């Protein structure tokens, strides 16, 4: 126990003095958080919107200003006829056109169902889907006000546009990205740093020096990984905290469940780092192995950036072997939906199985490498 | 009881035999030198003795314990230092000492005493907070030795401990080794520096994984009993060597710096006889009888065992 602690203290001191590692552990997460949170946001803003207002009533102006004031749309001009509309969309000076029919205001005041038409440039399907989603939200908000004014029940909306988005009503992708970011950073610190720090000791000969002492492989690995476990855990929780401040990330579920899920994921990731260190003799090889087997899958195949549901069948099958996939489901559930452990027992079990399998494999290989070489 | 007992120790890597049926004993408190060229099997032997590598066959007992049976018990009783001075360069002197004390389970008073001992031995008193990586090789070497013997092991293995260190530091290091041995520690040291072998009580010469010779320096030099060595200095050493090789009295010749060493077959042969023969052949040379150096001994042993 005291031997393990000696190793952990030594590792902490090394990390504290190693600027590069410290930079990876502390600043890369912050950098990515800000990058994804602000710059690389998948949200679409400032969509050029042209308006064909055939009603010119206070009601029509209210709908139009609701679009413009939402921040998602930029008003680029009025259109008076069909030809103008086609030209606007063709030359790209507008990506969406809002058409308000004549008699719109009269119908609304009379509490008769009516609608607005939104024509969206569909050359980018993703953008179009998002735009349609925004429009639906805006229209139903206006509709709700008139329903309330008219004293109608919400059963039948006055203004048609019936899309409702749960959990993330504004479709803010930041909220969706934060759990992925936690998985990504955990992978980076846990797998890459652990593998590199062990292989570095192999290269420097200090590992052989330690092997010559009465320290078992278990004490060595626990001591070696403990600092990275704590750092990764702190780093993950810091991301949650910063996201709460900057992006209004809700933590709707239990903090305990959150910490438990992160810890379970980290144990698997650390074991994976140890496993890689037993396969590589140089830091370069270790880094490439880590990149290929954990970092890239976490980025590409976990649902972090690309939705699993839209992957080809082969890739979708591979995602079942990526622990971050389960981790993301749990995190998104806990953070955004406030769901409890009962909902995620399958994912948690999958994470547990992964951690147990990799731990077993890593300790098997380490024991072979550590004790008498055959 | 001997500190180390090695019997028929063999290690193969595939078809390659790195260590071939090695047998020798090391007595307690002895400085035992392991002499051999690079790749002769010295490090492989040490790794087996320290419990890091499993012998293919044969046995090795270190401190009375069979290394193949209980390598962990061996590790508590030995100190190990390699040519890489395996310290953590990004930690300070004190932090390195604290780490190695920690993994050997030193605490409290014994920790404080051994820390002071290591700092004094390395001559690093007052420089505890210096980064190890910024120390010169000689300091790191002594600190590395200090860290390796913090737990006061009765047996210490030193694998090429003086590589890359200046001559003054080497001399200082060997003084530390002699102090250790005088205090009762058994030291097994590998080297390929012949002059360092002179510091050892006994030497084992390893060639191609086999024990080629064993004994004190004096004993090893006995291979030249009845085989005097004539040192020949000539303006044309190559011509002189060719002529010497033709003489029936000359067993063999070898180049030593700018001179040629000729080993004679009989004790009676005199230097003036050799210089006379060379002069007759038109090769002026000065010939003197010299005592065998360790280099003569090493070359002779390696040549014989290679045959």
Interface residues (C-beta under 8 A of the other chain):
Chain A: X2 X3 X5 X6 X7 X9 X10 X13 X14 X17 X18 X204 X205 X206 X208 X209 X210 X211 X212 X213 X214 X215 X216 X371 X372 X373 X374
Chain B: X50 X51 X52 X53 X54 X68 X71 X72 X75 X76 X78 X80 X82 X84 X86 X87 X88 X89 X90 X91 X95 X98 X99 X100 X101 X102 X103 X104 X105 X107
